[in-house]
Amino acid sequence: MKRFNIILFLLALVVLTVEAKDLRVAGIFGNNMVLQQKTTTPIWGWADAGAIVTVTSSWNDKSYSVKVGKDGTWRIMLHTPEAGGPYILTITEDKTITFSDVYIGEVWLASGQSNMAMQLKECYESTKAILASQKSNICFINVPPLGSYKPLTDIKADWVVAAPENVGDCSAVAWYFAHFIQENLGVPVGIINASFGGSIVETWMSRETCQTLGDISVPEVSDGTTGWEANIPTTMYNGMLNPIVGYCIQGCIWYQGESNVYNVSQYSNRLVAMVAEWRRKWGRNFPFYFTQIAPFDYATWNVPSEVGEHVGAYLRDEQRKSMDRIENSGMAVILDVGEVEQIHPVRKEKVGERLGLMALAEVYNMKGFEYKSPVFERMEVDDDKAVIYFKDLYYGLTSYGKPLHLFEIADESKVFHPAEAYVDEERDVVVVSSKYVRKPKAVRYAFKNYVEPELFSLSGLPVSSFRTDNW
């Protein structure tokens, strides 16, 4: 009898060991999702090792099959047509999973910290935008805001069709971006929002990338004391990005940087490394459009910094420099939407639309309009004057007839003086001088934490703040 019981126990153990896994599809996929048009896009999930998983798409009535790997994972590549829908996608093994109302269109990842996470319902004149959503042909999914010390493989979230009853929960910047390009392209647009308030750029990189940078401390596990993962390197990458890496996207929009004013000098290097890693993981050099942080009085934060009081200006300049270092990128300048005492400015429409302008011009090849803010290119000295040249200058510069007060100029003493400045008759350069500076060595513009811009392109885009020095 004892021997018989042992045999039963061993048989039960064998049954438990080989028990099949239920067919499962990664949580980033679901009803109402948008798949990138005219490409090859992956669908993946889990099932019993050795089983055959079949995916059938209604847009071409084709079936694609794959054998599940020994690790219980499967991945199938689908060919997508031109924009359209709704379609049906079925995934079959021991059971059938059906996704309905699947659209084919343009898919963008939206990521960053709280100014990207900020919901539409929290923003200026949101009612108008919320009501407009009922005719938008936009779908979105919010990746749960979850940090992790180890890479996660899945999320629990749902795609939703934008409508007045739900679009208030969408990222405001992402919504205005999506609405802007959808109105101009006339195709379905999908937004994957993976953003986390207060997160530093180091949290959006893997352990491997952080280690290559050399000066980032990455904990093995939680020390159980912080309770706040937004400033722990790798946690956002592990918890929010790793589970969705590979979902086919057209590009990424990014709004982050406020939390990195505590370590300004390393920001550009780290942003460059982050973008390079994301592109490696996705396997393509997708466009990366980011937002320069808005003016804000960071002096109220009492930020300990190696650059002095105006940490916001230095961070904006690091972002400006990053644009030149990141191929296939662009920066939306928003000097005109800041609030002196509010780190989360409520006017997000301009932010989304300026990101959208770059996408329409560079990704979708629309022509005939200015789509980037002018940025500093070079300085030339003419006697006791500094002449500032700009790139991304299409039609000219203007101060709308108002005097320019935000320029400063210095000689070799490295002491900056308030400068006189004007746009020349050709509207393509700014001439800067001061009676206290005979031999100009450096010029700065709008180089304070909080400023209200004075210099614009003729189409109304604010010129980025800048400095010509590296002091």
C-alpha positions in Angstrom: 0.0 0.0 0.0 2.8 2.4 0.9 4.5 1.6 -2.5 1.2 2.2 -4.3 0.9 5.6 -2.7 4.4 6.6 -3.7 3.6 5.6 -7.3 0.5 7.8 -7.3 2.5 10.7 -5.9 5.1 10.4 -8.6 2.5 10.1 -11.3 0.8 13.3 -10.0 4.1 15.1 -9.9 4.7 14.1 -13.6 1.3 15.4 -14.5 1.9 18.7 -12.8 5.3 19.0 -14.4 4.0 18.6 -18.0 0.7 20.4 -17.5 0.1 22.6 -20.5 0.2 26.4 -20.3 -2.8 28.2 -21.5 -2.4 30.2 -24.7 -1.8 33.8 -23.8 -1.1 36.9 -25.8 1.1 39.8 -24.5 -1.0 42.4 -22.8 0.0 45.2 -25.2 -2.2 43.6 -27.8 -6.0 43.6 -27.6 -9.3 44.8 -28.9 -9.2 48.4 -30.4 -5.5 48.3 -30.9 -3.8 50.1 -33.8 -1.1 48.2 -35.7 1.5 50.1 -37.8 0.6 50.2 -41.5 2.5 48.8 -44.4 5.1 46.9 -42.5 5.9 43.6 -40.7 4.7 43.7 -37.2 5.2 41.1 -34.4 2.6 39.4 -32.3 3.9 37.4 -29.3 2.8 35.5 -26.2 3.1 32.3 -24.3 1.8 28.7 -24.7 2.9 25.1 -24.1 6.4 24.3 -25.4 6.2 22.6 -28.7 2.6 23.6 -29.5 1.6 25.3 -32.7 0.2 28.7 -32.5 -1.7 30.2 -35.5 -2.6 33.8 -36.1 -5.2 34.7 -38.7 -5.7 38.3 -39.9 -9.0 39.3 -41.5 -7.4 42.1 -43.7 -5.9 39.4 -46.0 -7.5 36.2 -44.7 -4.0 34.7 -44.2 -2.9 32.5 -41.4 0.6 32.5 -39.9 1.9 29.6 -37.7 4.8 29.1 -35.4 6.0 26.4 -33.0 6.2 27.5 -29.4 9.8 27.5 -28.1 11.2 25.4 -25.2 10.8 28.5 -22.9 7.1 28.6 -23.6 7.2 31.8 -25.8 6.1 32.3 -29.3 6.3 35.2 -31.8 4.7 35.6 -35.2 5.4 38.3 -37.8 2.3 39.7 -39.6 2.3 41.8 -42.8 0.0 44.8 -42.5 -1.7 46.7 -45.4 -2.4 50.4 -45.9 -4.4 52.1 -43.1 -7.9 50.8 -42.6 -10.2 48.8 -40.4 -11.8 47.6 -38.2 -10.4 44.1 -38.7 -10.4 40.9 -36.6 -7.3 39.0 -35.4 -7.6 35.4 -34.1 -4.9 33.5 -32.3 -5.4 29.8 -31.9 -3.8 26.8 -30.2 -5.7 24.8 -27.6 -8.2 27.6 -27.5 -9.0 30.7 -29.7 -8.4 34.3 -28.7 -10.1 36.9 -30.8 -9.3 40.6 -31.0 -11.9 42.7 -32.7 -12.0 46.3 -33.9 -8.3 46.2 -34.8 -7.2 49.2 -36.9 -4.2 49.7 -39.2 -2.6 53.1 -39.1 0.1 55.1 -37.5 1.5 54.1 -34.0 3.5 56.3 -31.8 5.1 55.7 -28.4 4.7 58.6 -25.9 7.0 58.6 -22.9 8.7 60.7 -20.2 7.7 62.1 -16.8 4.7 63.9 -15.4 4.3 66.5 -18.1 3.8 63.7 -20.6 1.7 61.7 -18.1 -0.5 64.8 -17.4 -4.0 63.9 -18.5 -6.1 65.8 -21.0 -8.8 66.6 -18.4 -6.2 68.4 -16.3 -5.3 70.9 -19.0 -6.4 74.3 -20.3 -9.7 74.3 -22.4 -9.8 70.5 -22.2 -13.6 70.4 -22.7 -13.2 71.5 -26.4 -10.7 68.7 -27.0 -12.7 66.1 -25.2 -15.8 66.8 -27.2 -13.8 66.7 -30.5 -12.6 63.1 -29.7 -15.8 61.5 -30.8 -14.8 62.0 -34.4 -11.1 61.5 -34.0 -10.3 57.9 -35.1 -7.7 57.7 -32.4 -7.0 54.8 -30.0 -4.8 54.8 -27.0 -3.4 52.5 -24.3 -1.9 53.6 -21.0 0.9 51.3 -19.8 0.4 51.0 -16.0 2.9 53.3 -14.1 4.9 50.6 -12.5 8.6 50.5 -11.6 10.5 47.3 -11.2 14.0 46.3 -10.1 13.9 43.3 -12.5 12.7 43.3 -16.1 9.0 42.4 -16.4 7.6 40.6 -19.5 4.0 41.6 -19.5 1.5 44.3 -18.6 -2.2 44.4 -17.9 -3.8 47.2 -19.9 -6.5 47.8 -22.5 -6.7 49.8 -25.7 -9.6 52.2 -25.9 -11.2 54.1 -28.7 -11.0 57.8 -27.9 -14.4 59.2 -27.0 -15.6 61.9 -24.6 -16.2 59.4 -21.8 -12.5 58.2 -21.7 -10.2 60.6 -23.6 -9.8 62.8 -20.5 -7.5 60.0 -19.2 -5.2 60.2 -22.2 -1.9 62.0 -22.0 -2.7 65.6 -23.0 0.5 66.0 -25.0 0.1 62.7 -26.7 -3.6 63.5 -27.5 -2.8 66.8 -29.1 0.0 65.2 -31.1 -2.2 62.4 -32.3 -5.2 64.6 -33.1 -2.9 67.0 -35.1 -1.4 64.3 -37.3 -4.7 62.4 -37.6 -6.4 65.5 -38.9 -3.7 66.0 -41.5 -3.2 62.3 -42.5 -6.8 61.0 -42.3 -5.7 57.6 -41.0 -6.2 55.8 -37.6 -3.6 56.8 -35.0 -2.6 54.7 -32.0 -0.8 56.1 -28.9 1.1 53.9 -26.4 1.6 56.1 -23.3 4.4 54.9 -21.1 5.2 57.8 -18.7 5.9 58.1 -15.0 5.7 61.3 -13.0 9.0 62.4 -11.4 11.1 59.9 -13.4 14.7 60.7 -14.2 16.2 59.7 -17.6 18.3 57.0 -15.9 15.2 55.1 -14.9 14.3 54.5 -18.6 17.5 52.6 -19.4 18.4 49.0 -18.9 21.1 47.8 -16.4 23.5 47.1 -19.2 23.2 50.7 -20.6 23.5 52.3 -17.2 26.7 50.2 -16.5 28.3 51.3 -19.8 27.9 54.9 -18.7 30.0 54.1 -15.7 28.8 56.6 -13.1 25.3 55.3 -12.4 24.6 53.2 -9.4 22.1 50.4 -10.1 20.7 48.5 -7.1 20.3 44.7 -7.5 17.0 44.8 -5.5 15.0 47.3 -3.6 16.6 48.4 -0.4 13.2 48.7 1.1 13.7 52.2 2.2 13.0 54.6 -0.7 9.4 53.7 -1.6 9.8 55.9 -4.6 11.1 54.2 -7.8 11.0 57.3 -10.1 14.6 58.1 -9.2 16.0 54.6 -9.2 17.9 53.7 -12.4 16.4 51.0 -14.7 13.0 50.8 -12.8 10.8 52.4 -15.5 12.6 50.5 -18.3 12.1 47.2 -16.4 8.5 47.8 -15.4 7.0 49.8 -18.3 9.2 49.5 -21.4 10.6 46.0 -21.4 7.1 44.4 -21.7 6.2 46.4 -24.8 9.6 46.5 -26.7 9.0 45.3 -30.2 5.4 46.5 -30.6 5.8 48.1 -34.0 5.9 51.9 -33.8 6.4 54.7 -36.3 8.3 56.8 -33.8 8.5 58.2 -30.3 7.6 61.5 -28.6 9.3 62.3 -25.3 8.7 64.9 -22.6 11.1 64.7 -19.7 14.0 66.5 -18.0 12.6 68.4 -15.1 13.8 65.8 -12.6 17.3 65.8 -14.0 18.1 69.4 -13.0 19.9 67.9 -10.1 22.6 66.5 -12.4 22.5 68.7 -15.5 26.0 68.1 -16.9 25.3 64.4 -17.6 21.9 64.8 -19.1 22.8 64.9 -22.8 25.1 61.9 -22.6 22.4 59.9 -20.9 19.6 60.9 -23.2 21.7 60.0 -26.2 22.5 56.6 -24.6 18.8 56.0 -23.9 17.7 56.7 -27.4 20.4 54.5 -28.8 19.3 51.6 -26.6 15.6 52.0 -27.5 16.4 51.9 -31.2 18.6 48.8 -30.7 15.8 47.1 -28.8 13.2 47.9 -31.5 15.6 47.2 -34.3 15.1 50.4 -36.2 16.3 54.0 -36.2 12.8 55.4 -35.5 12.3 59.2 -35.3 12.6 60.6 -31.8 10.9 64.0 -31.1 11.4 65.5 -27.7 10.2 68.5 -25.8 12.5 71.1 -24.3 11.4 71.7 -20.7 9.3 74.8 -20.1 10.5 77.8 -18.1 9.9 77.5 -14.4 11.4 79.1 -11.2 13.6 76.2 -10.1 15.1 78.5 -7.4 12.1 77.4 -5.3 13.3 73.9 -5.4 16.7 74.8 -3.7 18.5 72.5 -6.2 22.0 71.6 -5.3 23.8 72.0 -8.6 27.3 72.4 -10.1 26.0 75.0 -12.5 24.5 77.5 -10.0 21.0 79.0 -9.7 19.7 78.7 -13.3 19.6 74.9 -13.6 16.6 75.0 -15.8 18.4 77.1 -18.4 21.4 74.7 -18.4 19.1 71.7 -18.7 17.3 73.3 -21.7 20.8 73.9 -23.3 21.7 70.2 -22.7 18.6 69.3 -24.5 19.4 71.7 -27.4 22.8 70.0 -27.7 21.3 66.6 -27.6 19.3 67.3 -30.8 22.6 67.6 -32.7 23.9 64.3 -31.2 20.7 62.2 -31.8 20.2 61.3 -35.5 16.6 61.6 -36.8 15.5 63.7 -33.9 13.9 67.1 -33.3 13.1 69.3 -30.3 9.9 71.2 -29.7 10.7 74.6 -28.0 8.0 75.7 -25.6 9.5 78.8 -24.0 6.1 80.5 -24.4 4.0 78.0 -22.4 5.9 78.1 -19.0 4.4 79.1 -15.7 6.7 80.7 -13.1 5.3 78.8 -10.1 3.9 75.7 -11.8 6.2 72.9 -13.1 3.2 71.4 -14.9 2.0 74.1 -17.4 -1.6 73.6 -18.4 -1.3 74.7 -22.0 -0.4 71.4 -23.7 -1.9 72.0 -27.1 1.1 73.9 -28.5 3.4 71.2 -27.2 1.6 68.4 -29.0 1.2 70.4 -32.2 4.9 71.3 -32.3 5.8 67.7 -32.0 3.3 67.0 -34.7 4.7 69.6 -37.0 8.1 67.7 -37.0 6.4 64.4 -37.7 4.3 65.7 -40.5 7.3 67.3 -42.2 10.0 64.6 -41.6 8.1 61.3 -41.4 5.1 62.0 -43.6 6.9 64.3 -46.1 4.4 67.2 -46.0 5.9 70.4 -47.4 5.5 74.2 -47.4 5.5 75.1 -43.7 7.9 75.9 -40.9 8.2 73.0 -38.5 11.2 73.6 -36.2 12.1 76.4 -33.9 15.3 78.3 -34.9 18.3 77.3 -32.8 21.7 78.8 -32.3 24.2 77.9 -35.0 27.3 80.1 -34.6 28.6 83.4 -33.4 30.8 85.8 -35.4 32.5 88.9 -33.9 32.3 92.2 -35.9 34.4 94.7 -34.0 32.7 95.2 -30.7 29.5 93.4 -31.7 28.6 89.7 -31.7 26.5 88.5 -34.7 24.4 85.4 -33.9 23.4 83.0 -36.8 20.6 80.4 -36.5 19.8 77.1 -38.2 16.3 75.8 -38.9 15.5 79.3 -39.9 13.0 79.4 -42.8 11.4 82.8 -43.3 13.1 85.0 -40.8 13.2 86.3 -37.2 11.0 88.8 -35.4 10.5 90.3 -32.0 7.1 91.6 -33.0 8.4 95.1 -32.8 9.4 94.8 -29.1 12.9 95.4 -27.8 15.1 92.4 -27.0 16.1 92.3 -23.3 17.0 88.7 -22.8 20.5 88.8 -24.4 23.7 88.9 -22.4 27.2 89.4 -23.6 30.7 88.7 -22.0 34.3 89.3 -22.8 37.3 87.2 -21.7 36.5 88.1 -18.0 33.5 85.8 -18.3 31.3 88.4 -16.7 28.0 88.7 -18.5 26.3 92.1 -19.0 22.8 92.9 -20.2 23.1 93.6 -23.9 21.5 95.6 -26.6 20.2 93.4 -29.4 18.3 93.7 -32.6 17.2 91.6 -35.6 18.9 92.8 -38.7 17.1 94.1 -41.8 17.4 90.7 -43.5 15.8 89.1 -40.5 18.3 86.3 -40.4 20.8 87.3 -37.6 20.7 89.0 -34.3 23.3 91.7 -33.5 24.4 91.9 -29.8 26.5 94.5 -28.0 27.2 96.3 -24.7 29.1 99.4 -23.9 30.9 97.3 -21.2 32.2 94.7 -23.7 34.8 95.7 -26.3 35.8 92.3 -27.4 32.9 89.8 -27.2 33.7 86.2 -26.3 30.2 84.8 -25.5 26.5 85.5 -25.8 23.6 84.0 -23.9 19.9 84.3 -24.7 16.9 83.7 -22.3 19.4 81.9 -20.0 17.3 82.0 -16.8 15.1 79.5 -15.1 11.9 81.4 -16.0 11.7 83.6 -19.0 9.0 84.8 -21.4 10.4 84.6 -24.9 11.0 87.7 -27.1 12.5 86.2 -30.2 10.4 84.1 -32.6 10.4 82.8 -36.2 8.0 84.7 -38.5 5.6 81.7 -38.2 5.5 82.1 -34.4 7.8 79.4 -33.2 10.0 80.6 -30.2 13.7 80.6 -30.6 15.4 78.2 -28.2 17.4 79.7 -25.3 21.1 79.1 -25.8 24.7 80.0 -24.7 27.7 80.2 -26.9 30.1 79.5 -24.0 31.0 76.4 -22.1 31.8 78.2 -18.8 
